[in-house]
Structure formats: C-alpha cells, structure tokens
Amino acid sequence: MIAAGATELTVADRDVVTAEALELATKLGLPIKKVIRTELQESELEQKLISRILAPPEKRLLEKLFQPISIGTMRVKNRLALSPMMTNYAAEDGSVTERLKAYYQARARGGVGLIIVGATFVHPSGRGFSNQLGIHQDGLIDGLRGFVETVHKWGAKIAVQLHHAGRQTYEELTGMPLLAPSPIPCPLCRGLPVEMTKKDIKRIINAFGEAAHRAKEAGFDAVEIHGGHGYLVSQFFSRFSNNRTDEYGGSLENRARFPLEVLRGIRQKVGDQYPVTYRINSEEFVPGGVTIEESKTLALLLAGQGIDLLNVSGGVYASAYAFIQPAALPRGFYVKNAHSIKQAVGSKVPVMVVGRIKDPVLAAETINSGKADMIAVGRALLADPDFPRKVEQGNTQEIRKCIACLRCGDRVFEDQPIWCLVNPMAGREWRYDLDKKADKIKRILIIGGGPGGLEAARVAALRGHRVFLYERSRELGGWLKV
C-alpha cells in the first residue's frame, strides 16, 4: 500500500512489492528509488511490468514507438514508417533496379515497420523524374513482385505511393502535353498545362485504379494516394492551381471531387479490404493555397469514404521549403497540423505525421501525447537505415544524424539520384557489402582524422582489418569542427 501524501516509493533490499503498487506510483508521479534486489511475486507478467516501470524514463517513453498498429487490415510491427521519398534509383523505363531494391532492403533490415515507396507514376503523362519508378503497365509487375519480396523477408510491410505530377513536371520528360485542372503554370516548372477535359479526368482516375490493382498483384501490402506537395490530386483541391467553374472547381466540395473519385476508383479495383492511405497537404504556404481548415474538412471526407490512414505533410513546389524542411525550421514541423487533423477525424482513421522528426524522443512524445499514431521518418533513415533498431536496442547515441543539409532534396530537383552527405553508402548498398569480411586481414594505417579518414577507418574495421588512425591534433573531425 502507498500511504496518502507519500512523496516517493522506496523499494529496499528484500522488500516485497506488487506490480499494482509500482503502477500506482508511476501514475502518481512518485519517484522510485533504484534497488539491488527485491522479492517479487511469481507472476511473469508482474515481473515484466516491474522491469518496465523501473527502467529509465527515456526507455519507457520510447517503448510506444515499438507497439504494433493496424492500418485497415494491415498489421504493422511498430509506429515508424519510411516516408515516401523520391530516389531516382529506377531504370529509365520505370522498372525496378538492383540499386533500388538494395536501398529499400537496407531500411527494412534496419527495423522500420512500414516502407512507403515514394512517387511511383501511374500514367506516362504524370511522370516527374527521369529515373522514377513506374507502375503504369502490366510488364512491370514481375519486377515489383521481386522488390516486395526483398522487403518482406525482413518483417517490414511495404506500400507504394501512386503519383501523377500534373503541372509539376516537364514535357521533355512526359513526351506529351502537361495535364492539370486549369491552364495555370507551376511557378517553378513554368510549363503551361492544358486544362483536363472530363475524358482526361476519367482516364487518369482509371490509371490510378489500374496502378493500385498492379500493386496488389505484385504483393504490396497497401497503396498510398499522393494527395500532397502540389501534384495532380492536390492541384484539384487547391485554389492555387484550380480555377475551374464546373463540378471540379469552385467550392470545397467540388475541389474535393477528384481526390474522392480517385479513391473510389481504386476501391473498385482492389476492394474494401485492401489498405489505401492518403498523403494529405495540411497547408500549402502560398497565396490561395490549402489551409489547415480546408485539409481538416478533406480529411473528414476521406475518412467517410473509407481511407485507412492519413499521412500529413504540406507544401508545393512554390513552397518547397515546407516539404523538405531546412535546418532553420523547427523539428516536428507538421505535428501541430497532424494533431488538428487527428482531432477532426477522431478514432475513425489513424494519422501519420512527417517533418524533421529525427529525434526518437520527439517521435515518442508525439505518439504518447496522442497527436499522431505513426511517425514518417525520411531523411533520418537516409542518413542511418538502422535508426529504428538502434532506438529499440537503446543505442540512440550511435545514430548517424541527418543534418538537414538538403543535399538529397537538391539532387531530386536536379533530376539526379539522391545522395546523403553523412551516409556515403546511401544508394550504393547494391555495390558494397560491409557485412562481408575481407578474405585477408591486414594492418591498415590511416593518417588524418577528418571525415574521410574516419569513414575509411570505420569501413576497414567493419571488413575485419586492424586499423590504426593517426591525427596530429588533439581532436578528430577535421574541418567539420569549425
């Protein structure tokens, strides 16, 4: 029993303590003094509970990240997802490459619960990048199936994001006129699109449905509609890009018609039991762009039509800083908006949030406070594929941290394969196997403890060599110390 007015719970050597007492002490916020040995009741459940309560506060906080969650009929082992990012690792015809498979396999092996493959084009008119993955024709299914199997063997679930660039691309890439709800150029891409006819709209809705069917045939666990970042689906919903006067423009209900018809078109092809998620733009940060109040209404409409998860992000090409946030913007940039959307939809549908959430404590606090149900981690998993495993094992100090340098984002807008400034293996996993030990162990001397010398020493040690690193100054890091 805990006495009224108690200020702490002291568990001394050989004291008998129940799990209920420790649970109550935790709820009351009483500090629990660490003990060397206690006589516990025999229940295995109680011993596990007591072990959890006596664990360091940070460890208890992080436990929530590794609780499973259901997204429709899909069960995901933890609350961490690889955010859908464009990699430009596919072949020029949109097919799967060994480079692409190895990149995603490394993240699956690192312990992430769900992988969302970014921006996969559903129709040639919506291609946005030279080496973008495609799902626009049946001939791609076999390659996609092998890709899915590579991820599944590590226990991760995998979804594919269905994408049409709309006006945010170039005719040189698509080989055909740009399609958009209205003939308004993207301020960045500048090409003048043609206003989609009713026939065009039906054709693209059908392309989304057919792509979803191919995804299901290939073994993907879910599909995600890319309704964010100023691409075609979000172009219809935003006054920034839609000034139509028919049933697809004007009122919010009319502007939501195309996103909802895309969802219904997918459901007709894959059924009601197949998980479908939606990346939603919570704000666009441009004049006339989507506001959080509008996105909350759209979220409710999507929830009413049976969407299985809302993936909260924001920004368009004209406000690219908002979806690839620089270091100047706060971490957890979209947590507040995700919370607003979660409050709007209630328990109808789980909410995922993205936006510089690379600190595991911030991720756990976001989940524990009920502001979101899942965390989408993007650049942090580019920098360190083993981020989830290191957090789960309590080795957070070993995480290779994203520094928000934006080099990966720059490469995307340059239409080049992405790189990572702090992880030279990113995108090169298919060429090098650092788990394989060298055939002949050598003594290796490395002179200079700057970034290059340190990385060379790390890789050599991983290969099993005996490494000697010499640095003339008193500190390692080279010019990175400046």
Secondary structure, DSSP 8 states (H G I E B T S, - for coil): ---TT---B---TT-EE-HHHHHHHHHHT--B---S--EE-S-HHHHHHHHHHTS-HHHHHHGGGGS-EEETTEEESSSEEE-------S-TTS---HHHHHHHHHHHHTT-SEEEEEEEESSGGG--STT--B-SSGGGHHHHHHHHHHHHTTT-EEEEEEE--TTSS-HHHHSS--EESSS---TTT----EE--HHHHHHHHHHHHHHHHHHHHHT-SEEEEEE-TTSHHHHHH-TTT----STTSSSHHHHTHHHHHHHHHHHHHH-SSS-EEEEEES---STT---HHHHHHHHHHHHHTT--EEEEE---GGGGGGTS--TTS-SSTTHHHHHHHHHHHTTSS-EEE-SS---HHHHHHHHHTTS-SEEEE-HHHHH-TTHHHHHHTT-GGG--------HHHHHHHTTS----SS-TTTTTTTT--TTS--SS--EEEEE--SHHHHHHHHHHHHTT-EEEEE-SSSSS-GGGG-
